[in-house]
């Protein structure tokens, strides 16, 4: 940077002061004329000579520093981890570092003066890019393919802007060239792995769905089989009583309808049909679910039930609400049986209450509870603490409740046991 006039004058005064000091320290060589003018001229000449010597030393020192700085700059420029190049307004390369030349696959000596478009695969895209560079003041970034002399394609990112120096005329473009082939290759690998993972997840979901179908159908089919055997037994009696036979056949019909509803709801869920909701009595649904669980699984299980008798009707998909409640109750039974609880010692409380414009259902057990680490992940798909669990029950239950306009969450319990709540909206007639 050029020195100011004051800075130059101060530097000259400093040099003169140093020269005079050096002259005073030197022994007088020869006889000085008695004439004052002659002595003064001799003094000035000696001072000027010393000034020149000092200036020469400064110049040599500055020159050495400049050469060292130039070497450092050249090394930083040439061996930078990204490519640097300068283009003129016609797109010709007028300056390029070794990294950029290596990216283009050409020796630097052979590339100076050549058009950058020689190495661009998509000429039309690059022309549009140059127009943007000349029209915008900020850096302009693009990703494109470089066509190298050996025929290979390289993914690169170019970041360019017009030089802001007023001394550069005509305009020049400063460009940073980055090889992003490895990054893009990694992204493609990640995308492939993501696709494979999604396929695996779909397969796991399909497997778990099939298991859920088998589980849901097994209970009504087993009941149909039992009712059918009872009906056959009645038919083999000499005296046939109509009432028991009617009860058995009615049981077959009810369980067949139950199985049909399960399949219908599952097909609707898999085909992503529009959710079908209807008003229903939540208390009656809870009592029905508890009866089924007692009949199918634990006849000695006696839950504690606290239902709000004034609870208005809710609007939701009753089969989905049933599935969620069954899942929460079965989870509690599994957790308690897995830790050595006897059936008659198991205590599960189910309660309902009105909460603002929602009905809230609470399922609480007296089991070992849920630790903090498990609680953080309890609703994650495929996370399970069961040996043969799918890890989908709570995740699907939450999605079902949210699809019906409610929420499902777990409440931390400092004592023992697990507490789950879910809400469902009241039917529109409720005020």
Buried (B, 14 or more C-beta within 10 A) or exposed (E): EEEEEEEEEEEEEEBBEBBBEBBEEEEEEEEEEEEEEEEEEEEEEBBEEBBEEBBEEEEEEEEEEEEEEEEEEEEEBBEBEBBBBBBBEEBBBEBBBBBBBEBBBBEBEEBBEBEBEBBBEEEEEBEEBBEEBEEEEEEBEBEBBBBBEEEEEBBBBBBBBBBEEEEEEEBBBBBBBBBBBEEBEEEEEEEEEEEEEEEEEEEBBEEBBEEBEEEBBEBBBEBBEBBBEBBEEBEEEEEEEEEBBEBBBEBBEBBBEBBEBBEEBBEBBEEEEEBEBEBBBBBEBBBBBBEBBBEBBBEEBBBEBEBBEEBBBBBBBBBBBBBBBBBBBBBBBBBBBEEEBEBEEBBBBBBBBBEEEBBBBBBBBBBBBBEEEBBEEBBEBEBBBEEEBBBBBBBBBBBBBEBBBBEBEBEEBEEEBBBBBBBBBBBEEBE
